[in-house]
Amino acid sequence: MFKDRFHEVVKQALEKDRWVITDDPLRFKFGNVNFQVDLGAERIVAAERAGEKIAVEIKSFLNPSAITDFYPALGQFLSYRLALSATEPERVLFGGSVRCIRNIFPIGVYPSCNKII
Amino acid sequence: MFKDRFHEVVKQALEKDRWVITDDPLRFKFGNVNFQVDLGAERIVAAERAGEKIAVEIKSFLNPSAITDFYPALGQFLSYRLALSATEPERVLFGGSVRCIRNIFPIGVYPSCNKII
């Protein structure tokens, strides 16, 4: 499945960059919301390198309408960032994709959503 | 269709509250993104009352997994707000639903997304 291939490509890129994958998927709870359960095929990965901790939300952006994929990705990214900041504030959240999504939407104007691998 | 019924209910609620529906749907362009075209059945409505201008993004939240509906709704809301602030800054964006979505997620903690009819 394409989604899984994308997931593996992003994981391999992280490992090449000397990140150690610690959780695949990363599960965490915030309030009454159990993150990851609702994700289905879209998984979040955790990695560590020299004391740094990151979480990577991997998105495939396979929908013919890029904006249709962008809306839930933005909503998820901000929700995860909020939940992680409360549960594990030292872990920085990144969005990971093998497609260049900077051109889909002026994502740079979202100051809170400009971390893209 | 349920989605259309929800749309009508929100519109009637606005009209009862003396808002005049001016655009159904409201179409606007920001950068190279043509808003409304990608929306499909989810429509955005514009209304005016005594010089006040609003836009209402109507969401049905019909998915059994509320969080699955919430992510794109949040992404859309923030994207529309950004686009409207550039194209028509005097128009205030609201999210409209006939379901109480405050309990789905702690939406109140998003200071930019707390306008719900």
gemmi code that builds the backbone of each chain (N, CA, C; Angstrom):
import gemmi

chains = {
    "A": [
        ("MET", (0.853, -1.201, 0.000), (0.000, 0.000, 0.000), (0.883, 1.243, 0.000)),
        ("PHE", (0.489, 2.249, -0.799), (1.300, 3.454, -0.938), (1.567, 4.117, 0.411)),
        ("LYS", (0.506, 4.184, 1.235), (0.626, 4.859, 2.521), (1.752, 4.261, 3.340)),
        ("ASP", (1.820, 2.899, 3.354), (2.844, 2.216, 4.123), (4.227, 2.457, 3.535)),
        ("ARG", (4.318, 2.542, 2.199), (5.609, 2.808, 1.558), (6.125, 4.185, 1.969)),
        ("PHE", (5.235, 5.163, 1.982), (5.597, 6.517, 2.390), (6.126, 6.500, 3.816)),
        ("HIS", (5.399, 5.753, 4.655), (5.775, 5.634, 6.060), (7.195, 5.083, 6.176)),
        ("GLU", (7.495, 4.035, 5.422), (8.828, 3.414, 5.480), (9.911, 4.354, 4.959)),
        ("VAL", (9.595, 5.093, 3.895), (10.572, 6.029, 3.315), (10.953, 7.100, 4.341)),
        ("VAL", (9.937, 7.647, 5.035), (10.215, 8.689, 6.032), (11.019, 8.096, 7.191)),
        ("LYS", (10.665, 6.880, 7.613), (11.401, 6.227, 8.708), (12.868, 6.010, 8.330)),
        ("GLN", (13.089, 5.515, 7.113), (14.469, 5.264, 6.651), (15.266, 6.565, 6.568)),
        ("ALA", (14.604, 7.639, 6.143), (15.279, 8.943, 6.055), (15.712, 9.397, 7.453)),
        ("LEU", (14.844, 9.158, 8.438), (15.184, 9.527, 9.823), (16.374, 8.705, 10.315)),
        ("GLU", (16.336, 7.390, 10.047), (17.415, 6.505, 10.513), (18.741, 6.863, 9.836)),
        ("LYS", (18.694, 7.212, 8.568), (19.899, 7.650, 7.847), (20.487, 8.882, 8.518)),
        ("ASP", (19.620, 9.703, 9.085), (20.044, 10.944, 9.739), (20.356, 10.696, 11.223)),
        ("ARG", (20.583, 9.432, 11.569), (20.991, 8.968, 12.909), (19.924, 9.160, 13.991)),
        ("TRP", (18.661, 9.205, 13.610), (17.580, 9.175, 14.600), (17.271, 7.721, 14.916)),
        ("VAL", (16.995, 7.436, 16.190), (16.580, 6.090, 16.590), (15.065, 6.100, 16.760)),
        ("ILE", (14.380, 5.238, 16.004), (12.910, 5.151, 16.107), (12.580, 4.471, 17.435)),
        ("THR", (11.864, 5.153, 18.298), (11.541, 4.597, 19.620), (10.100, 4.107, 19.714)),
        ("ASP", (9.200, 4.691, 18.965), (7.784, 4.282, 19.008), (7.186, 4.351, 17.609)),
        ("ASP", (6.605, 3.250, 17.171), (5.961, 3.225, 15.847), (4.755, 2.303, 15.914)),
        ("PRO", (3.572, 2.863, 16.194), (3.261, 4.287, 16.333), (3.471, 4.806, 17.757)),
        ("LEU", (3.529, 6.113, 17.883), (3.531, 6.747, 19.197), (2.081, 6.901, 19.647)),
        ("ARG", (1.792, 6.378, 20.843), (0.418, 6.509, 21.369), (0.444, 7.439, 22.566)),
        ("PHE", (-0.524, 8.333, 22.640), (-0.624, 9.181, 23.824), (-2.066, 9.617, 24.012)),
        ("LYS", (-2.385, 9.959, 25.245), (-3.756, 10.320, 25.590), (-3.767, 11.767, 26.059)),
        ("PHE", (-4.788, 12.512, 25.675), (-4.925, 13.889, 26.128), (-6.404, 14.118, 26.356)),
        ("GLY", (-6.758, 14.455, 27.584), (-8.175, 14.580, 27.922), (-8.825, 13.224, 27.711)),
        ("ASN", (-9.922, 13.181, 27.010), (-10.574, 11.896, 26.737), (-10.278, 11.401, 25.321)),
        ("VAL", (-9.282, 11.996, 24.682), (-8.952, 11.599, 23.309), (-7.718, 10.705, 23.309)),
        ("ASN", (-7.884, 9.533, 22.720), (-6.822, 8.555, 22.630), (-6.166, 8.701, 21.259)),
        ("PHE", (-5.032, 9.337, 21.198), (-4.408, 9.586, 19.896), (-3.837, 8.294, 19.326)),
        ("GLN", (-3.820, 8.207, 18.022), (-3.403, 7.074, 17.221), (-4.566, 6.156, 16.875)),
        ("VAL", (-5.462, 5.878, 17.815), (-6.595, 4.991, 17.540), (-7.409, 5.512, 16.357)),
        ("ASP", (-7.639, 6.812, 16.342), (-8.437, 7.398, 15.276), (-7.652, 7.657, 13.997)),
        ("LEU", (-6.372, 7.367, 14.045), (-5.549, 7.706, 12.896), (-5.704, 6.727, 11.750)),
        ("GLY", (-5.931, 5.464, 12.088), (-5.969, 4.449, 11.039), (-4.598, 4.297, 10.439)),
        ("ALA", (-4.524, 4.434, 9.132), (-3.265, 4.176, 8.451), (-2.241, 5.292, 8.626)),
        ("GLU", (-2.705, 6.456, 9.016), (-1.768, 7.561, 9.194), (-1.149, 7.425, 10.576)),
        ("ARG", (0.145, 7.128, 10.614), (0.762, 6.852, 11.905), (1.727, 7.948, 12.322)),
        ("ILE", (1.929, 8.039, 13.614), (2.875, 9.005, 14.157), (4.050, 8.219, 14.732)),
        ("VAL", (5.240, 8.673, 14.441), (6.463, 7.964, 14.812), (7.256, 8.829, 15.781)),
        ("ALA", (7.890, 8.210, 16.762), (8.737, 8.956, 17.694), (10.188, 8.577, 17.465)),
        ("ALA", (11.099, 9.538, 17.604), (12.521, 9.268, 17.405), (13.350, 10.098, 18.367)),
        ("GLU", (14.555, 9.592, 18.665), (15.461, 10.303, 19.576), (16.865, 10.327, 18.988)),
        ("ARG", (17.604, 11.423, 19.256), (18.998, 11.531, 18.823), (19.698, 12.492, 19.774)),
        ("ALA", (20.712, 12.004, 20.445), (21.529, 12.834, 21.346), (20.672, 13.710, 22.259)),
        ("GLY", (19.718, 13.061, 22.913), (18.887, 13.789, 23.874), (17.727, 14.546, 23.247)),
        ("GLU", (17.760, 14.728, 21.927), (16.633, 15.393, 21.248), (15.512, 14.377, 21.042)),
        ("LYS", (14.284, 14.824, 21.196), (13.133, 13.943, 20.968), (12.202, 14.589, 19.953)),
        ("ILE", (11.781, 13.805, 18.987), (10.817, 14.332, 18.011), (9.657, 13.353, 17.830)),
        ("ALA", (8.562, 13.858, 17.313), (7.458, 13.021, 16.842), (7.218, 13.457, 15.398)),
        ("VAL", (6.967, 12.488, 14.536), (6.773, 12.798, 13.121), (5.425, 12.259, 12.673)),
        ("GLU", (4.574, 13.151, 12.224), (3.270, 12.750, 11.685), (3.460, 12.597, 10.176)),
        ("ILE", (3.333, 11.353, 9.706), (3.627, 11.052, 8.298), (2.358, 11.133, 7.457)),
        ("LYS", (2.414, 11.953, 6.434), (1.253, 12.163, 5.566), (1.607, 11.795, 4.137)),
        ("SER", (0.689, 11.104, 3.464), (0.985, 10.665, 2.100), (0.517, 11.679, 1.053)),
        ("PHE", (-0.496, 12.471, 1.350), (-1.051, 13.440, 0.390), (-1.308, 12.789, -0.966)),
        ("LEU", (-2.066, 11.703, -0.954), (-2.333, 10.940, -2.179), (-3.622, 11.358, -2.872)),
        ("ASN", (-4.459, 12.141, -2.175), (-5.730, 12.547, -2.758), (-5.498, 13.440, -3.979)),
        ("PRO", (-6.265, 13.248, -5.057), (-6.083, 14.115, -6.234), (-6.258, 15.602, -5.889)),
        ("SER", (-7.125, 15.888, -4.936), (-7.296, 17.267, -4.482), (-6.392, 17.478, -3.279)),
        ("ALA", (-5.288, 18.186, -3.497), (-4.295, 18.365, -2.433), (-4.883, 19.077, -1.230)),
        ("ILE", (-5.801, 20.011, -1.496), (-6.353, 20.794, -0.393), (-7.231, 19.917, 0.504)),
        ("THR", (-7.848, 18.894, -0.082), (-8.669, 17.958, 0.689), (-7.800, 17.181, 1.682)),
        ("ASP", (-6.577, 16.881, 1.292), (-5.640, 16.232, 2.208), (-5.052, 17.235, 3.203)),
        ("PHE", (-4.931, 18.481, 2.742), (-4.264, 19.482, 3.580), (-5.075, 19.829, 4.831)),
        ("TYR", (-6.405, 19.962, 4.684), (-7.235, 20.384, 5.823), (-7.110, 19.434, 7.019)),
        ("PRO", (-7.347, 18.120, 6.845), (-7.185, 17.250, 8.024), (-5.746, 17.200, 8.518)),
        ("ALA", (-4.768, 17.323, 7.588), (-3.368, 17.297, 8.017), (-3.079, 18.482, 8.938)),
        ("LEU", (-3.589, 19.650, 8.565), (-3.384, 20.843, 9.405), (-4.091, 20.679, 10.744)),
        ("GLY", (-5.347, 20.205, 10.699), (-6.101, 19.993, 11.933), (-5.424, 18.988, 12.850)),
        ("GLN", (-4.924, 17.901, 12.261), (-4.230, 16.885, 13.056), (-2.943, 17.449, 13.641)),
        ("PHE", (-2.168, 18.121, 12.809), (-0.876, 18.651, 13.255), (-1.065, 19.553, 14.482)),
        ("LEU", (-2.026, 20.476, 14.398), (-2.230, 21.422, 15.495), (-2.763, 20.715, 16.740)),
        ("SER", (-3.633, 19.707, 16.529), (-4.186, 18.960, 17.666), (-3.092, 18.151, 18.360)),
        ("TYR", (-2.248, 17.477, 17.571), (-1.150, 16.681, 18.144), (-0.170, 17.583, 18.885)),
        ("ARG", (0.112, 18.741, 18.277), (1.062, 19.671, 18.896), (0.540, 20.119, 20.256)),
        ("LEU", (-0.767, 20.401, 20.290), (-1.391, 20.823, 21.547), (-1.322, 19.704, 22.582)),
        ("ALA", (-1.688, 18.475, 22.159), (-1.704, 17.340, 23.082), (-0.289, 17.004, 23.542)),
        ("LEU", (0.691, 17.029, 22.622), (2.067, 16.715, 22.996), (2.649, 17.767, 23.929)),
        ("SER", (2.304, 19.021, 23.703), (2.850, 20.082, 24.553), (2.381, 19.915, 25.989)),
        ("ALA", (1.210, 19.261, 26.164), (0.692, 19.020, 27.507), (1.245, 17.735, 28.105)),
        ("THR", (1.490, 16.720, 27.260), (1.865, 15.411, 27.793), (3.382, 15.176, 27.751)),
        ("GLU", (4.059, 15.727, 26.770), (5.493, 15.492, 26.610), (6.113, 16.745, 25.950)),
        ("PRO", (6.202, 17.835, 26.712), (6.552, 19.130, 26.109), (7.938, 19.173, 25.467)),
        ("GLU", (8.834, 18.254, 25.855), (10.196, 18.291, 25.300), (10.255, 17.673, 23.893)),
        ("ARG", (9.184, 17.015, 23.462), (9.178, 16.376, 22.145), (8.638, 17.347, 21.078)),
        ("VAL", (9.426, 17.590, 20.051), (9.030, 18.534, 18.991), (8.322, 17.780, 17.873)),
        ("LEU", (7.194, 18.300, 17.439), (6.404, 17.634, 16.390), (6.780, 18.155, 15.005)),
        ("PHE", (6.999, 17.219, 14.095), (7.245, 17.545, 12.695), (6.176, 16.874, 11.829)),
        ("GLY", (5.925, 17.449, 10.663), (5.111, 16.781, 9.656), (6.054, 16.159, 8.646)),
        ("GLY", (5.836, 14.902, 8.301), (6.720, 14.229, 7.343), (5.961, 13.795, 6.111)),
        ("SER", (6.525, 14.081, 4.922), (5.909, 13.639, 3.672), (6.996, 13.488, 2.619)),
        ("VAL", (6.773, 12.619, 1.644), (7.739, 12.520, 0.549), (7.325, 13.429, -0.614)),
        ("ARG", (6.161, 14.048, -0.520), (5.768, 15.034, -1.528), (6.055, 16.420, -0.978)),
        ("CYS", (6.429, 17.323, -1.856), (6.644, 18.692, -1.411), (5.280, 19.342, -1.237)),
        ("ILE", (4.919, 19.618, 0.005), (3.585, 20.179, 0.231), (3.640, 21.688, 0.444)),
        ("ARG", (4.831, 22.247, 0.379), (4.910, 23.696, 0.574), (4.143, 24.452, -0.503)),
        ("ASN", (4.036, 23.846, -1.699), (3.360, 24.529, -2.797), (1.854, 24.334, -2.787)),
        ("ILE", (1.368, 23.409, -1.965), (-0.067, 23.128, -1.949), (-0.831, 24.323, -1.399)),
        ("PHE", (-0.301, 24.887, -0.373), (-0.971, 25.971, 0.328), (0.107, 26.810, 0.978)),
        ("PRO", (-0.137, 28.094, 1.192), (0.906, 28.920, 1.810), (1.102, 28.565, 3.280)),
        ("ILE", (1.625, 27.330, 3.504), (1.751, 26.784, 4.856), (2.685, 27.635, 5.720)),
        ("GLY", (3.621, 28.317, 5.066), (4.575, 29.144, 5.809), (3.906, 30.256, 6.592)),
        ("VAL", (2.701, 30.643, 6.167), (2.033, 31.729, 6.874), (1.404, 31.237, 8.172)),
        ("TYR", (1.347, 29.912, 8.349), (0.927, 29.378, 9.645), (2.177, 29.246, 10.508)),
        ("PRO", (2.419, 30.196, 11.392), (3.669, 30.132, 12.145), (3.778, 28.865, 12.974)),
        ("SER", (2.615, 28.265, 13.312), (2.646, 27.101, 14.186), (2.768, 25.805, 13.402)),
        ("CYS", (2.831, 25.879, 12.096), (2.770, 24.658, 11.297), (3.846, 24.678, 10.213)),
        ("ASN", (5.020, 25.151, 10.535), (6.024, 25.300, 9.484), (7.198, 24.343, 9.644)),
        ("LYS", (6.997, 23.294, 10.416), (8.060, 22.310, 10.564), (7.752, 21.124, 9.672)),
        ("ILE", (8.430, 21.055, 8.550), (8.184, 19.993, 7.583), (9.510, 19.315, 7.277)),
        ("ILE", (9.544, 18.000, 7.369), (10.767, 17.275, 7.008), (10.844, 17.199, 5.492)),
    ],
    "B": [
        ("MET", (-30.822, 14.835, 1.819), (-29.506, 14.480, 2.368), (-29.310, 15.207, 3.699)),
        ("PHE", (-28.764, 14.498, 4.679), (-28.585, 15.073, 6.013), (-27.790, 16.375, 5.972)),
        ("LYS", (-26.701, 16.360, 5.172), (-25.827, 17.533, 5.123), (-26.608, 18.773, 4.731)),
        ("ASP", (-27.498, 18.629, 3.726), (-28.277, 19.761, 3.258), (-29.286, 20.205, 4.305)),
        ("ARG", (-29.835, 19.238, 5.049), (-30.787, 19.603, 6.112), (-30.093, 20.433, 7.181)),
        ("PHE", (-28.892, 20.033, 7.551), (-28.111, 20.773, 8.541), (-27.868, 22.194, 8.041)),
        ("HIS", (-27.514, 22.275, 6.773), (-27.252, 23.566, 6.149), (-28.475, 24.465, 6.274)),
        ("GLU", (-29.659, 23.918, 5.963), (-30.895, 24.704, 6.022), (-31.225, 25.121, 7.451)),
        ("VAL", (-30.995, 24.219, 8.401), (-31.291, 24.527, 9.813), (-30.449, 25.706, 10.273)),
        ("VAL", (-29.153, 25.701, 9.924), (-28.263, 26.797, 10.349), (-28.688, 28.101, 9.661)),
        ("LYS", (-29.037, 28.015, 8.385), (-29.478, 29.210, 7.656), (-30.750, 29.801, 8.290)),
        ("GLN", (-31.711, 28.920, 8.605), (-32.968, 29.395, 9.218), (-32.709, 30.033, 10.583)),
        ("ALA", (-31.765, 29.461, 11.338), (-31.418, 30.018, 12.655), (-30.842, 31.425, 12.495)),
        ("LEU", (-30.021, 31.598, 11.470), (-29.443, 32.926, 11.207), (-30.545, 33.918, 10.829)),
        ("GLU", (-31.455, 33.490, 9.948), (-32.532, 34.386, 9.484), (-33.469, 34.762, 10.642)),
        ("LYS", (-33.732, 33.810, 11.518), (-34.547, 34.088, 12.709), (-33.884, 35.156, 13.571)),
        ("ASP", (-32.556, 35.153, 13.550), (-31.769, 36.103, 14.350), (-31.529, 37.396, 13.549)),
        ("ARG", (-32.335, 37.624, 12.518), (-32.327, 38.835, 11.679), (-31.065, 39.023, 10.842)),
        ("TRP", (-30.368, 37.935, 10.533), (-29.266, 38.019, 9.576), (-29.847, 37.847, 8.177)),
        ("VAL", (-29.309, 38.596, 7.216), (-29.719, 38.435, 5.813), (-28.649, 37.619, 5.096)),
        ("ILE", (-29.056, 36.491, 4.540), (-28.106, 35.635, 3.805), (-27.759, 36.340, 2.483)),
        ("THR", (-26.505, 36.644, 2.274), (-26.097, 37.381, 1.068), (-25.416, 36.470, 0.038)),
        ("ASP", (-24.764, 35.414, 0.477), (-24.075, 34.502, -0.445), (-24.219, 33.068, 0.058)),
        ("ASP", (-24.725, 32.203, -0.799), (-24.865, 30.792, -0.440), (-24.610, 29.936, -1.681)),
        ("PRO", (-23.371, 29.505, -1.906), (-22.220, 29.620, -1.003), (-21.445, 30.924, -1.234)),
        ("LEU", (-20.599, 31.254, -0.283), (-19.664, 32.368, -0.448), (-18.432, 31.817, -1.164)),
        ("ARG", (-18.061, 32.458, -2.275), (-16.864, 32.018, -3.011), (-15.796, 33.088, -2.874)),
        ("PHE", (-14.582, 32.689, -2.637), (-13.490, 33.658, -2.622), (-12.192, 32.955, -2.981)),
        ("LYS", (-11.262, 33.760, -3.462), (-9.997, 33.223, -3.937), (-8.878, 33.797, -3.079)),
        ("PHE", (-7.915, 32.990, -2.746), (-6.756, 33.466, -1.984), (-5.551, 32.743, -2.536)),
        ("GLY", (-4.578, 33.528, -3.047), (-3.439, 32.904, -3.720), (-3.959, 32.125, -4.903)),
        ("ASN", (-3.543, 30.893, -5.057), (-4.040, 30.083, -6.172), (-5.128, 29.104, -5.731)),
        ("VAL", (-5.686, 29.337, -4.546), (-6.718, 28.426, -4.029), (-8.093, 29.055, -4.206)),
        ("ASN", (-8.959, 28.329, -4.868), (-10.315, 28.760, -5.128), (-11.214, 28.143, -4.065)),
        ("PHE", (-11.602, 28.900, -3.060), (-12.385, 28.322, -1.973), (-13.810, 28.039, -2.424)),
        ("GLN", (-14.410, 27.060, -1.852), (-15.745, 26.514, -2.130), (-15.673, 25.392, -3.151)),
        ("VAL", (-14.871, 25.525, -4.208), (-14.793, 24.464, -5.214), (-14.409, 23.140, -4.560)),
        ("ASP", (-13.450, 23.199, -3.640), (-12.988, 21.976, -3.001), (-13.886, 21.524, -1.850)),
        ("LEU", (-14.897, 22.293, -1.582), (-15.711, 21.976, -0.413), (-16.706, 20.855, -0.662)),
        ("GLY", (-17.216, 20.784, -1.886), (-18.266, 19.811, -2.149), (-19.510, 20.201, -1.386)),
        ("ALA", (-20.030, 19.271, -0.608), (-21.298, 19.506, 0.064), (-21.179, 20.444, 1.263)),
        ("GLU", (-19.979, 20.628, 1.757), (-19.810, 21.513, 2.907), (-19.728, 22.942, 2.384)),
        ("ARG", (-20.734, 23.742, 2.677), (-20.784, 25.079, 2.090), (-20.562, 26.163, 3.120)),
        ("ILE", (-20.100, 27.288, 2.640), (-19.888, 28.435, 3.503), (-20.922, 29.500, 3.106)),
        ("VAL", (-21.537, 30.091, 4.102), (-22.631, 31.029, 3.888), (-22.214, 32.404, 4.394)),
        ("ALA", (-22.608, 33.451, 3.682), (-22.316, 34.804, 4.142), (-23.607, 35.480, 4.583)),
        ("ALA", (-23.540, 36.303, 5.617), (-24.723, 37.002, 6.108), (-24.340, 38.385, 6.613)),
        ("GLU", (-25.332, 39.290, 6.590), (-25.110, 40.655, 7.066), (-26.257, 41.089, 7.967)),
        ("ARG", (-25.938, 41.918, 8.974), (-26.969, 42.487, 9.846), (-26.432, 43.799, 10.403)),
        ("ALA", (-27.138, 44.883, 10.119), (-26.792, 46.213, 10.644), (-25.293, 46.507, 10.492)),
        ("GLY", (-24.794, 46.284, 9.303), (-23.390, 46.626, 9.040), (-22.400, 45.539, 9.435)),
        ("GLU", (-22.852, 44.589, 10.237), (-21.972, 43.455, 10.612), (-21.956, 42.441, 9.475)),
        ("LYS", (-20.796, 41.859, 9.223), (-20.693, 40.838, 8.183), (-20.104, 39.570, 8.790)),
        ("ILE", (-20.710, 38.437, 8.488), (-20.162, 37.171, 8.966), (-20.088, 36.159, 7.823)),
        ("ALA", (-19.257, 35.146, 8.017), (-19.250, 33.971, 7.154), (-19.413, 32.783, 8.090)),
        ("VAL", (-20.221, 31.824, 7.679), (-20.489, 30.660, 8.532), (-20.132, 29.388, 7.780)),
        ("GLU", (-19.184, 28.658, 8.315), (-18.812, 27.380, 7.727), (-19.659, 26.311, 8.425)),
        ("ILE", (-20.551, 25.676, 7.667), (-21.514, 24.743, 8.260), (-20.974, 23.317, 8.208)),
        ("LYS", (-20.921, 22.691, 9.350), (-20.380, 21.331, 9.449), (-21.436, 20.410, 10.015)),
        ("SER", (-21.550, 19.225, 9.444), (-22.576, 18.303, 9.908), (-22.063, 17.349, 10.996)),
        ("PHE", (-20.771, 17.060, 11.031), (-20.193, 16.132, 12.017), (-20.998, 14.826, 12.084)),
        ("LEU", (-21.161, 14.207, 10.933), (-21.967, 12.986, 10.857), (-21.142, 11.716, 10.987)),
        ("ASN", (-19.819, 11.825, 10.886), (-18.962, 10.650, 10.960), (-19.056, 10.005, 12.351)),
        ("PRO", (-19.114, 8.673, 12.419), (-19.173, 8.020, 13.739), (-17.973, 8.409, 14.614)),
        ("SER", (-16.822, 8.639, 13.995), (-15.664, 9.095, 14.755), (-15.623, 10.615, 14.707)),
        ("ALA", (-16.014, 11.241, 15.820), (-16.123, 12.701, 15.843), (-14.785, 13.364, 15.548)),
        ("ILE", (-13.700, 12.744, 16.007), (-12.387, 13.359, 15.823), (-11.977, 13.360, 14.340)),
        ("THR", (-12.466, 12.364, 13.599), (-12.192, 12.296, 12.155), (-12.849, 13.475, 11.437)),
        ("ASP", (-14.000, 13.891, 11.903), (-14.653, 15.079, 11.344), (-14.000, 16.357, 11.853)),
        ("PHE", (-13.480, 16.282, 13.079), (-12.951, 17.492, 13.706), (-11.683, 17.998, 13.018)),
        ("TYR", (-10.779, 17.074, 12.640), (-9.500, 17.498, 12.051), (-9.681, 18.341, 10.784)),
        ("PRO", (-10.426, 17.841, 9.766), (-10.596, 18.707, 8.593), (-11.372, 19.983, 8.903)),
        ("ALA", (-12.320, 19.903, 9.869), (-13.081, 21.109, 10.224), (-12.145, 22.177, 10.790)),
        ("LEU", (-11.223, 21.753, 11.655), (-10.265, 22.699, 12.235), (-9.346, 23.261, 11.146)),
        ("GLY", (-8.840, 22.373, 10.285), (-7.960, 22.813, 9.200), (-8.657, 23.784, 8.264)),
        ("GLN", (-9.918, 23.471, 7.929), (-10.687, 24.356, 7.052), (-10.935, 25.696, 7.728)),
        ("PHE", (-11.357, 25.653, 8.982), (-11.690, 26.876, 9.697), (-10.499, 27.829, 9.706)),
        ("LEU", (-9.320, 27.300, 10.047), (-8.135, 28.166, 10.132), (-7.724, 28.671, 8.754)),
        ("SER", (-7.875, 27.825, 7.728), (-7.516, 28.237, 6.369), (-8.464, 29.325, 5.868)),
        ("TYR", (-9.764, 29.147, 6.100), (-10.751, 30.145, 5.674), (-10.520, 31.473, 6.403)),
        ("ARG", (-10.215, 31.352, 7.704), (-10.001, 32.570, 8.492), (-8.820, 33.353, 7.938)),
        ("LEU", (-7.757, 32.623, 7.610), (-6.563, 33.247, 7.032), (-6.900, 33.903, 5.696)),
        ("ALA", (-7.609, 33.165, 4.824), (-7.937, 33.684, 3.499), (-8.887, 34.872, 3.604)),
        ("LEU", (-9.884, 34.774, 4.489), (-10.843, 35.877, 4.641), (-10.184, 37.114, 5.220)),
        ("SER", (-9.246, 36.925, 6.150), (-8.587, 38.086, 6.764), (-7.796, 38.862, 5.716)),
        ("ALA", (-7.372, 38.166, 4.647), (-6.622, 38.837, 3.582), (-7.553, 39.445, 2.539)),
        ("THR", (-8.701, 38.780, 2.294), (-9.554, 39.229, 1.198), (-10.720, 40.100, 1.668)),
        ("GLU", (-11.212, 39.863, 2.871), (-12.378, 40.594, 3.376), (-12.268, 40.664, 4.909)),
        ("PRO", (-11.314, 41.482, 5.399), (-10.975, 41.437, 6.832), (-12.124, 41.818, 7.761)),
        ("GLU", (-13.132, 42.536, 7.243), (-14.238, 42.963, 8.122), (-15.247, 41.833, 8.372)),
        ("ARG", (-15.134, 40.719, 7.634), (-16.082, 39.612, 7.796), (-15.551, 38.621, 8.835)),
        ("VAL", (-16.349, 38.355, 9.859), (-15.936, 37.454, 10.947), (-16.407, 36.032, 10.630)),
        ("LEU", (-15.504, 35.077, 10.773), (-15.838, 33.686, 10.451), (-16.331, 32.923, 11.682)),
        ("PHE", (-17.445, 32.230, 11.500), (-17.982, 31.357, 12.547), (-18.060, 29.932, 12.016)),
        ("GLY", (-18.018, 28.966, 12.918), (-18.305, 27.584, 12.566), (-19.736, 27.303, 12.981)),
        ("GLY", (-20.537, 26.709, 12.118), (-21.935, 26.440, 12.441), (-22.230, 24.952, 12.396)),
        ("SER", (-22.905, 24.440, 13.427), (-23.288, 23.031, 13.452), (-24.535, 22.886, 14.301)),
        ("VAL", (-25.331, 21.853, 14.019), (-26.480, 21.603, 14.892), (-26.114, 20.600, 15.987)),
        ("ARG", (-24.922, 20.044, 15.924), (-24.450, 19.174, 17.010), (-23.535, 19.993, 17.911)),
        ("CYS", (-23.575, 19.725, 19.196), (-22.671, 20.412, 20.109), (-21.284, 19.798, 19.944)),
        ("ILE", (-20.367, 20.547, 19.388), (-19.035, 19.977, 19.158), (-18.031, 20.406, 20.225)),
        ("ARG", (-18.497, 21.185, 21.176), (-17.566, 21.609, 22.231), (-17.036, 20.414, 23.020)),
        ("ASN", (-17.863, 19.347, 23.079), (-17.457, 18.179, 23.868), (-16.563, 17.214, 23.101)),
        ("ILE", (-16.481, 17.399, 21.776), (-15.692, 16.480, 20.975), (-14.215, 16.629, 21.299)),
        ("PHE", (-13.792, 17.836, 21.455), (-12.384, 18.135, 21.653), (-12.320, 19.443, 22.417)),
        ("PRO", (-11.282, 19.664, 23.194), (-11.218, 20.930, 23.940), (-10.953, 22.106, 23.005)),
        ("ILE", (-11.967, 22.399, 22.161), (-11.824, 23.419, 21.119), (-11.545, 24.792, 21.724)),
        ("GLY", (-12.021, 24.985, 22.948), (-11.831, 26.276, 23.602), (-10.369, 26.629, 23.797)),
        ("VAL", (-9.496, 25.621, 23.805), (-8.084, 25.908, 24.018), (-7.431, 26.439, 22.745)),
        ("TYR", (-8.141, 26.343, 21.622), (-7.652, 26.995, 20.405), (-8.202, 28.415, 20.404)),
        ("PRO", (-7.413, 29.388, 20.782), (-7.981, 30.741, 20.887), (-8.494, 31.252, 19.548)),
        ("SER", (-7.969, 30.673, 18.447), (-8.366, 31.178, 17.130), (-9.578, 30.441, 16.595)),
        ("CYS", (-10.121, 29.496, 17.329), (-11.174, 28.641, 16.767), (-12.313, 28.484, 17.762)),
        ("ASN", (-12.673, 29.554, 18.459), (-13.679, 29.398, 19.504), (-14.987, 30.102, 19.190)),
        ("LYS", (-15.191, 30.388, 17.909), (-16.469, 31.010, 17.540), (-17.372, 29.934, 16.937)),
        ("ILE", (-18.317, 29.506, 17.709), (-19.230, 28.444, 17.290), (-20.658, 28.937, 17.473)),
        ("ILE", (-21.447, 28.839, 16.423), (-22.874, 29.220, 16.568), (-23.619, 28.080, 17.259)),
    ],
}
model = gemmi.Model(1)
for chain_id, residues in chains.items():
    chain = gemmi.Chain(chain_id)
    for i, (resn, *xyz) in enumerate(residues, 1):
        res = gemmi.Residue()
        res.name, res.seqid = resn, gemmi.SeqId(i, " ")
        for name, pos in zip(("N", "CA", "C"), xyz):
            atom = gemmi.Atom()
            atom.name, atom.element = name, gemmi.Element(name[0])
            atom.pos, atom.b_iso = gemmi.Position(*pos), 0.0
            res.add_atom(atom)
        chain.add_residue(res)
    model.add_chain(chain)
structure = gemmi.Structure()
structure.add_model(model)
structure.setup_entities()
